[in-house]
């Protein structure tokens, strides 16, 4: 992957992201800021991995996938959140007359925690998003070719705000009652 370092910039305000998150403020409750910042970090990382530099369909798809990718944790109160997140995204896409994006965004969401490289349709955006999610979950500690200055800028603009701690809390609660399926969102 060749990265044009001169074009790296952190998107700090994206209308689609802000409008969608606002619709779920009540469900997110005290986790709103932590999730919002995770969404923006993931969004910015995915854009770089996908080499999206202009506001086009790919930009909007990544924005929407970023918002919906883990929203099921809060909308359906479950750690098994992939399906509920896809359902919420699908309803939104139907409502906004973007049915043609349902397969793309559903694939992006379903593959986000795949342990190996994405294969199949819609792969470029899904693979970029998968890398972005893993990089953020790992708190930028996994190897990456992204410049550390860019990662620092993302984190400065969108601090963690306890997001990772909260995910550990929610995951622990789930694991106690589902010991044989502690991480249902992982794909191999």
Buried (B, 14 or more C-beta within 10 A) or exposed (E): EEBEEEEBEBBEEBEBBBEBBEEBEEBBEEBBBBBBBBBBBBBBBBBBBBBBBEEEEBBBBBBBBBBBBBBBBBBBEBBBBBBBBBBBBBEBBEEEEBEEBBEBBBBBBBBBBBEEEBEEEBBEBBBBBBBBBBBBBEEBEEEBEBEEEBBEBBBEBBEBBBBBEBBEEBBEEBBEEEEEEBEBBEBE
